[in-house]
Amino acid sequence: FVGNHDLWMNGYFEEELNIPVFHRPQQYSINGKRFFIGHGDGLGPYDKGYKRMKKVFTNPVAQWLFRWLHPDWGVRMAQYFSVKNKLLSGEEDVKFLGDEKEWLVQYAKRKLEDQHFDYFLFGHRHLPLNIDLNGKSTYVNLGDWISYFTYAVFDGESLSLEKFMLK
């Protein structure tokens, strides 16, 4: 699933590795359980600044213009936007904000108003979260493999968030 750090992959995974790439969340039914899976960036009515930036970064004209920049300038520009984004978000990325302030939790709850899903699975927040939404549906955010070493496992009946431990 393409996220905010993968916007310009330009077919590498599909062409070189034969791995499908999804730009939007996908719905799956596995063993009678319904899954809504995506990266999670830009979903719902929030994060308007990011959505504007994403429109520019995914615009073919902007990408064409960027290719004309010398690589030194392009790397500096990418680093600038990356640092600026981290400064703007501050510590928000590393702590749970509560159900009412977690945009993806709110997005999942709104989605449930239209149709049932057993599991919402995202990764955008880089924070391991496993939240009951209504007694029938669960929101899971994968965390990451650098700080938390977390991943999800579906055993055919339920989805759990696990932590990789070296033996």
C-alpha positions as CSV (number, residue, x, y, z in Angstrom):
1,F,0.0,0.0,0.0
2,V,1.4,3.3,-1.1
3,G,1.8,5.8,1.8
4,N,3.2,9.2,2.3
5,H,6.8,8.1,1.9
6,D,6.1,6.1,-1.3
7,L,4.4,8.5,-3.6
8,W,6.9,8.3,-6.4
9,M,7.6,4.5,-6.6
10,N,6.8,4.7,-10.3
11,G,6.1,1.0,-10.9
12,Y,9.3,-0.5,-9.4
13,F,7.6,-3.0,-7.2
14,E,5.2,-4.0,-9.9
15,E,7.6,-4.2,-12.8
16,E,10.8,-5.4,-11.1
17,L,9.5,-7.5,-8.2
18,N,6.0,-8.5,-9.5
19,I,4.4,-7.2,-6.3
20,P,1.0,-5.5,-6.6
21,V,0.8,-1.9,-5.4
22,F,-2.4,-0.3,-4.1
23,H,-2.9,3.5,-4.0
24,R,-6.3,3.2,-2.2
25,P,-7.6,1.0,0.6
26,Q,-8.8,-2.4,-0.4
27,Q,-11.6,-4.6,0.9
28,Y,-11.1,-8.3,1.4
29,S,-13.2,-11.1,2.7
30,I,-11.1,-13.9,4.3
31,N,-12.6,-16.9,6.1
32,G,-15.9,-14.9,6.5
33,K,-14.2,-11.9,8.1
34,R,-14.3,-8.5,6.3
35,F,-11.1,-6.5,6.2
36,F,-10.6,-2.9,5.2
37,I,-6.8,-2.5,4.6
38,G,-4.8,0.5,3.5
39,H,-1.8,2.6,4.4
40,G,-4.1,5.2,6.1
41,D,-2.6,8.5,5.0
42,G,-5.1,11.2,3.9
43,L,-8.2,9.2,4.8
44,G,-11.3,11.0,6.2
45,P,-12.0,14.7,6.3
46,Y,-8.9,15.7,8.3
47,D,-5.2,16.4,7.5
48,K,-6.1,19.0,4.9
49,G,-2.5,20.3,4.7
50,Y,-1.2,16.9,3.9
51,K,-3.9,16.3,1.3
52,R,-3.0,19.5,-0.5
53,M,0.7,18.6,-0.4
54,K,-0.1,15.1,-1.7
55,K,-2.0,16.5,-4.7
56,V,1.1,18.5,-5.7
57,F,3.5,15.5,-5.1
58,T,1.3,13.2,-7.2
59,N,0.7,15.7,-10.0
60,P,2.4,14.5,-13.2
61,V,3.4,18.0,-14.1
62,A,5.0,18.6,-10.7
63,Q,6.8,15.2,-11.0
64,W,8.0,16.1,-14.5
65,L,9.3,19.5,-13.3
66,F,11.0,17.8,-10.3
67,R,12.9,15.5,-12.7
68,W,14.6,18.6,-14.2
69,L,16.2,19.5,-10.9
70,H,19.8,18.5,-10.3
71,P,19.8,15.6,-7.8
72,D,21.6,17.7,-5.2
73,W,18.7,20.2,-5.2
74,G,16.1,17.4,-5.3
75,V,17.5,15.6,-2.3
76,R,17.8,18.9,-0.3
77,M,14.2,19.7,-1.2
78,A,13.0,16.3,-0.1
79,Q,14.9,16.5,3.2
80,Y,13.5,20.0,3.8
81,F,9.9,18.8,3.4
82,S,10.6,15.7,5.5
83,V,12.1,17.7,8.4
84,K,9.3,20.3,8.1
85,N,6.7,17.6,8.4
86,K,8.3,16.1,11.4
87,L,8.6,19.5,13.1
88,L,4.9,20.2,12.4
89,S,3.8,16.9,13.8
90,G,6.1,17.1,16.8
91,E,5.5,14.2,19.2
92,E,2.0,13.4,17.9
93,D,3.3,10.5,15.9
94,V,4.7,8.7,18.9
95,K,1.7,8.8,21.3
96,F,-1.9,7.7,21.3
97,L,-4.1,10.8,21.1
98,G,-7.4,9.1,22.3
99,D,-10.2,7.7,20.2
100,E,-11.7,11.1,19.5
101,K,-8.5,12.6,18.2
102,E,-7.1,9.6,16.3
103,W,-8.2,10.4,12.7
104,L,-8.1,6.8,11.5
105,V,-10.2,5.6,14.4
106,Q,-12.8,8.3,13.5
107,Y,-12.6,7.3,9.8
108,A,-13.2,3.7,10.7
109,K,-16.2,4.5,12.9
110,R,-17.7,6.6,10.1
111,K,-17.1,3.8,7.6
112,L,-19.0,1.4,9.9
113,E,-22.1,3.6,9.5
114,D,-22.3,2.5,5.9
115,Q,-21.1,-1.1,6.0
116,H,-19.6,-3.7,8.4
117,F,-16.0,-4.6,8.6
118,D,-14.5,-6.9,11.2
119,Y,-11.1,-5.3,10.9
120,F,-9.6,-2.0,9.8
121,L,-5.9,-2.5,9.2
122,F,-3.6,0.6,8.7
123,G,0.0,1.5,9.2
124,H,0.3,5.3,8.7
125,R,0.6,6.2,12.4
126,H,3.6,4.0,12.9
127,L,2.2,3.3,16.4
128,P,0.9,-0.1,17.4
129,L,-2.8,0.2,18.2
130,N,-5.5,-2.4,18.7
131,I,-8.8,-0.7,19.4
132,D,-12.3,-2.1,19.8
133,L,-14.7,0.1,17.8
134,N,-18.1,-1.3,18.6
135,G,-17.8,-4.8,20.0
136,K,-17.9,-6.3,16.5
137,S,-15.1,-4.3,14.7
138,T,-11.5,-3.6,15.5
139,Y,-9.1,-1.0,14.3
140,V,-5.5,-2.2,14.1
141,N,-2.5,0.1,13.3
142,L,0.6,-2.0,12.7
143,G,3.2,0.1,14.4
144,D,6.6,-0.4,12.7
145,W,9.6,-2.7,12.4
146,I,12.2,-0.2,13.6
147,S,11.0,0.9,17.1
148,Y,8.1,-1.4,18.0
149,F,8.9,-4.6,16.0
150,T,5.1,-5.2,15.6
151,Y,3.1,-7.0,12.9
152,A,-0.4,-8.4,12.5
153,V,-1.3,-12.1,12.3
154,F,-4.7,-13.4,11.1
155,D,-5.1,-17.0,12.2
156,G,-8.3,-17.6,10.2
157,E,-10.5,-16.5,13.0
158,S,-9.1,-13.4,14.6
159,L,-6.5,-10.7,14.0
160,S,-3.8,-10.0,16.6
161,L,-1.0,-7.5,16.9
162,E,2.2,-9.4,17.7
163,K,5.8,-8.3,18.6
164,F,8.9,-9.8,17.0
165,M,11.3,-11.0,19.6
166,L,14.8,-12.3,18.9
167,K,15.4,-15.7,20.6
